[in-house]
Amino acid sequence: MNIIAELAETQNTTRNGPGPRPALTPADGTKRTAKGPTRRNSTNTTTPNRTQSAHSLKQELESVRREHGKLQQAIYEAAQIQRRLCAPRELLWGDFEIAGESFPVRHLSGDFFKVIELDLGLGLALGDIAGKGLSAGIWQAHLLDLIQRCARVYSHPADAVAVVNRELCLDQSEPPITALFFAQLDPQRNELIYCNAGLPSPLVLKRNGSVERLQEGGPMLGALQEASYNSGTVRLDPGDMLLAYSDGLTECCNPREEEFEMERLSATARSVSGGSANQVLFSTLAAVLDFADACPPRDDLTLLVVRRCDANSTERIREGNRDFSAPPRRLSSTVRSKQIADRQSTSNI
């Protein structure tokens, strides 16, 4: 009987199997159960990784913002230094009033102007370096120093400009092409001896209504080492006014793609010729912006005004040289300066 019982038990075991089979786990990570395949829960492992990645990304963004802020501050400080280099912005010198201003289309300007006190008179320089932004702004300081050194060594403007050109051509660091108007104001003869190296012809608005263009000079600086330069002379009588400017002013466009041009410049300055040099300066810049309307300037704007006071200007108080690193706070000039800055910031976005 025991043998028969053991045989029956063996048959039952063979028929029903050795016991419950383990569930198979395929290679894709699913686990098969009686209700079908289910996927393993990986939330506990991926959530810490995602949190760590987001934290690292946030730290990197904060670092970039800090570096960007430092760069903006450095550029702002460089722009302030550049403004101080282009000075004085308003000067009363003997019978002459001088006012100048430069507005960069970017943070730093490739345009520059400088009033230089010399032994026998006053030096006036206005230049336009090819290009805009940081590279042109860095070259500006070198050019200003070179122009001032040559102006104090050479009494004739053409000789000074020729030496500046030769020094630039010999420079191994490949300086940019530069247009320059350089003049010496003689207070004894009331004459302006000038050399124009590639800049748009400055204008002398005579009191009698005529306009004289100052074209004597030579090619732009930094292109031809042996280039020759000539000088011209113009007399400034009481009420006469000199306008020297960069091409960004006359080439400023309106929404119809029309340029401001030289005719509008002379007409605008003529309409306010009874005012001071500073009034003529900012009224002219205001007219340029009004003409451009909603179009931001595409190039740096620079204007230098020299006016010989007439006999009726006895109310002017002669306080000697006045040096301002910023324009006087007059209502019209302040408003126009803000408009220029607003349009520049819009164009930089």
C-alpha positions in Angstrom: 0.0 0.0 0.0 2.8 2.4 0.8 4.3 1.7 -2.6 1.0 2.4 -4.4 0.6 5.7 -2.4 4.1 6.9 -3.3 3.4 6.2 -7.0 0.1 8.2 -6.9 1.9 11.1 -5.3 4.6 11.1 -7.9 2.1 11.2 -10.7 0.3 14.1 -9.2 3.5 16.0 -8.9 4.5 15.4 -12.5 1.0 16.5 -13.7 0.8 19.7 -11.7 4.5 20.8 -12.0 7.1 21.3 -9.3 5.5 24.5 -8.0 4.9 28.1 -9.0 7.2 29.4 -11.8 9.1 32.6 -11.3 8.0 35.6 -13.4 10.3 36.4 -16.3 11.9 39.8 -16.6 12.5 40.8 -20.2 15.5 43.0 -21.3 13.3 46.1 -21.5 12.9 46.3 -17.8 9.2 45.2 -17.6 8.1 42.6 -15.1 5.4 40.1 -16.2 2.7 39.3 -13.7 -0.6 37.5 -13.8 -2.2 40.9 -14.8 0.4 41.6 -17.6 3.7 43.3 -17.8 4.5 46.3 -15.5 7.4 48.8 -15.7 9.7 49.3 -12.8 9.3 52.5 -10.8 12.4 54.7 -11.5 11.0 57.9 -10.0 13.2 57.7 -6.9 16.4 57.5 -9.0 15.7 60.2 -11.7 14.2 62.9 -9.4 17.4 63.7 -7.5 19.4 63.9 -10.8 16.9 66.3 -12.3 17.0 68.5 -9.2 20.8 68.5 -9.2 20.9 69.5 -12.9 18.4 72.3 -12.4 20.4 73.6 -9.5 23.7 73.5 -11.5 22.0 75.3 -14.4 20.7 78.0 -12.1 24.2 78.6 -10.7 25.6 78.9 -14.2 23.0 81.4 -15.2 23.7 83.5 -12.1 27.4 83.4 -12.9 26.8 84.6 -16.5 24.6 87.4 -15.2 27.3 88.5 -12.8 29.9 88.5 -15.5 27.6 90.4 -17.9 27.0 93.0 -15.2 30.7 93.4 -14.7 31.3 93.8 -18.4 28.5 96.4 -18.7 30.1 98.3 -15.8 33.5 98.2 -17.4 32.2 99.4 -20.8 30.3 102.2 -19.0 33.4 103.3 -17.2 35.4 103.2 -20.5 32.7 105.4 -22.1 33.0 108.0 -19.4 36.8 108.0 -19.8 36.3 108.5 -23.5 34.0 111.5 -22.9 36.6 113.1 -20.7 39.2 112.6 -23.4 37.0 114.5 -25.9 37.1 117.8 -24.0 36.5 120.6 -23.4 32.9 120.4 -24.6 32.3 124.1 -24.3 35.0 126.8 -24.3 35.1 130.6 -24.4 38.5 131.6 -25.8 39.1 135.2 -26.6 36.6 136.3 -29.2 35.7 132.7 -30.0 33.0 130.3 -28.7 33.6 126.6 -29.1 31.2 123.8 -28.5 31.4 120.1 -29.4 29.5 116.9 -28.8 29.7 113.2 -29.9 27.0 110.6 -29.5 28.1 106.9 -30.1 25.7 104.6 -31.9 27.1 101.9 -29.6 28.6 102.1 -26.1 32.0 103.5 -27.4 32.5 105.9 -30.2 34.8 105.7 -33.2 34.3 109.5 -33.6 36.3 112.0 -31.6 37.0 115.7 -31.2 39.6 117.6 -29.3 40.4 121.2 -28.4 44.2 121.6 -27.9 45.9 124.5 -26.3 49.0 125.4 -28.3 51.7 128.0 -27.8 50.6 130.2 -30.7 46.9 129.4 -30.8 44.3 126.8 -30.4 44.2 123.3 -32.1 40.9 121.8 -33.2 40.6 118.2 -34.2 37.7 116.1 -35.3 38.1 112.5 -36.5 36.2 109.4 -37.6 37.8 106.0 -37.1 36.6 103.3 -39.5 34.3 100.9 -37.6 32.3 101.3 -34.4 32.2 99.9 -30.9 35.0 98.5 -28.8 37.8 98.2 -31.4 37.3 101.8 -32.7 37.0 103.1 -29.1 40.3 101.5 -28.1 42.1 103.1 -31.0 40.7 106.5 -30.2 42.9 107.1 -27.2 46.0 106.3 -29.2 45.1 108.6 -32.0 44.2 111.5 -29.7 47.6 111.2 -28.0 49.4 111.0 -31.4 47.5 114.1 -32.8 48.2 116.2 -29.7 52.0 115.3 -29.7 52.3 116.2 -33.4 50.2 119.4 -33.0 52.6 120.7 -30.4 55.8 119.8 -32.4 54.7 121.0 -35.9 53.4 124.5 -36.3 51.8 123.8 -39.7 48.6 121.6 -39.7 49.6 119.8 -42.9 53.0 118.8 -41.4 51.3 117.6 -38.3 48.8 115.5 -40.2 51.5 114.0 -42.5 53.4 112.8 -39.4 50.3 111.3 -37.8 49.7 109.5 -41.1 53.2 108.2 -41.3 53.2 107.0 -37.7 49.9 105.1 -38.3 51.3 103.5 -41.5 54.4 102.3 -39.7 52.4 100.8 -36.9 52.7 97.0 -37.0 49.3 96.5 -35.2 47.4 97.5 -38.4 45.5 100.5 -37.2 42.2 101.4 -38.9 41.7 103.9 -41.6 40.9 107.3 -40.1 39.4 110.6 -41.4 40.7 113.7 -39.7 40.1 117.4 -39.8 42.8 119.3 -38.0 43.1 123.1 -37.7 44.9 125.8 -35.8 43.1 129.0 -34.8 45.2 132.1 -34.9 43.8 134.7 -32.5 46.1 137.5 -33.8 44.9 137.2 -37.4 41.6 135.6 -36.7 42.4 133.0 -39.2 41.8 129.2 -39.3 44.7 127.2 -40.9 43.4 123.7 -41.6 44.1 120.3 -43.2 41.2 118.0 -44.1 42.3 114.4 -44.4 39.2 112.6 -45.8 36.5 114.0 -43.6 33.3 115.6 -45.1 34.1 119.2 -45.9 33.5 121.4 -42.9 31.5 124.5 -43.5 32.2 128.1 -42.7 28.9 130.1 -42.6 29.8 133.7 -43.3 27.8 136.5 -41.8 27.0 137.8 -45.2 25.1 134.6 -46.1 27.8 132.8 -48.1 29.0 129.3 -47.3 32.6 128.2 -47.7 33.6 124.5 -47.8 37.0 123.5 -46.4 38.4 121.0 -48.8 42.2 121.4 -48.8 44.1 118.5 -47.3 44.7 115.0 -48.5 43.7 111.3 -48.2 42.5 109.5 -45.1 45.1 108.5 -42.6 46.7 105.0 -42.3 46.4 104.1 -46.0 49.4 105.6 -47.9 52.7 106.2 -45.9 54.1 108.8 -48.3 50.8 110.7 -48.9 51.1 114.4 -49.2 48.9 116.9 -47.4 48.1 120.6 -48.1 46.7 123.3 -45.8 44.1 125.9 -46.5 43.3 129.2 -44.7 40.0 130.9 -44.0 39.4 134.1 -42.1 36.7 134.2 -39.4 35.1 137.6 -39.1 32.7 138.6 -36.3 29.5 136.5 -36.7 31.2 133.8 -38.8 30.8 130.2 -37.7 32.6 126.9 -38.4 30.8 123.6 -38.5 32.9 120.4 -38.5 31.1 117.1 -38.4 31.4 113.4 -39.1 29.5 111.7 -41.9 27.2 110.0 -39.4 25.4 113.4 -39.1 24.8 114.2 -42.8 24.1 110.5 -43.7 21.5 110.1 -40.9 18.3 108.7 -42.6 14.6 109.2 -42.1 12.0 106.4 -42.6 11.9 107.3 -46.4 15.7 106.5 -46.6 16.5 110.2 -47.3 19.7 111.5 -45.8 20.0 114.7 -43.8 22.7 116.0 -46.2 24.9 119.1 -46.1 22.2 121.5 -47.4 19.9 120.8 -44.4 22.9 121.1 -42.0 23.8 124.6 -43.3 20.2 125.7 -43.3 19.6 124.5 -39.8 22.7 126.1 -38.4 21.9 129.4 -40.3 18.5 129.5 -38.7 20.0 129.7 -35.2 23.2 131.5 -36.1 22.3 134.4 -33.7 22.6 132.0 -30.7 25.7 130.9 -28.9 27.9 128.1 -30.3 26.3 125.7 -27.7 22.8 126.6 -28.8 23.7 126.1 -32.5 25.3 122.7 -31.6 22.2 121.3 -29.8 19.7 122.9 -32.1 21.4 121.2 -35.0 21.6 117.8 -33.3 17.9 118.2 -32.5 17.1 118.9 -36.1 18.9 115.8 -37.2 16.9 113.6 -34.7 13.7 115.2 -35.8 14.5 114.5 -39.4 15.3 110.9 -38.6 12.0 110.5 -36.7 11.7 106.9 -35.5 14.9 105.7 -37.3 17.8 105.3 -34.8 21.2 106.6 -36.0 23.3 104.1 -37.9 26.6 105.8 -37.2 28.2 107.9 -34.6 27.2 111.6 -34.6 29.8 114.3 -33.9 29.6 118.0 -34.4 32.0 120.8 -33.5 30.9 124.5 -33.7 33.3 127.4 -33.6 31.8 130.9 -33.6 33.5 134.3 -33.5 31.5 136.6 -31.4 30.3 139.8 -33.0 30.4 143.3 -31.7 27.0 143.0 -30.2 28.0 140.2 -27.8 29.3 142.5 -25.1 26.9 140.9 -22.6 29.0 137.7 -22.6 31.0 137.5 -19.4 34.6 136.5 -20.2 35.6 134.0 -17.5 38.6 132.6 -19.3 38.7 129.0 -20.4 35.7 126.9 -19.3 36.1 123.1 -19.5 33.0 120.9 -19.2 33.1 117.1 -19.5 29.3 117.2 -20.1 27.1 119.8 -21.9 25.4 122.5 -19.8 22.0 121.6 -18.4 19.8 123.6 -20.7 16.3 122.4 -21.3 16.6 121.9 -25.0 20.0 120.2 -25.0 19.1 118.0 -22.0 15.9 116.8 -23.7 17.7 116.1 -27.0 20.6 114.3 -25.3 18.0 112.0 -23.6 16.3 111.3 -26.9 19.6 110.4 -28.5 20.4 108.0 -25.6 17.0 106.4 -25.8 17.2 105.8 -29.5 20.7 104.4 -29.1 19.6 102.0 -26.4 16.7 100.8 -28.6 19.1 100.1 -31.5 21.4 98.2 -29.2 18.7 95.7 -28.1 
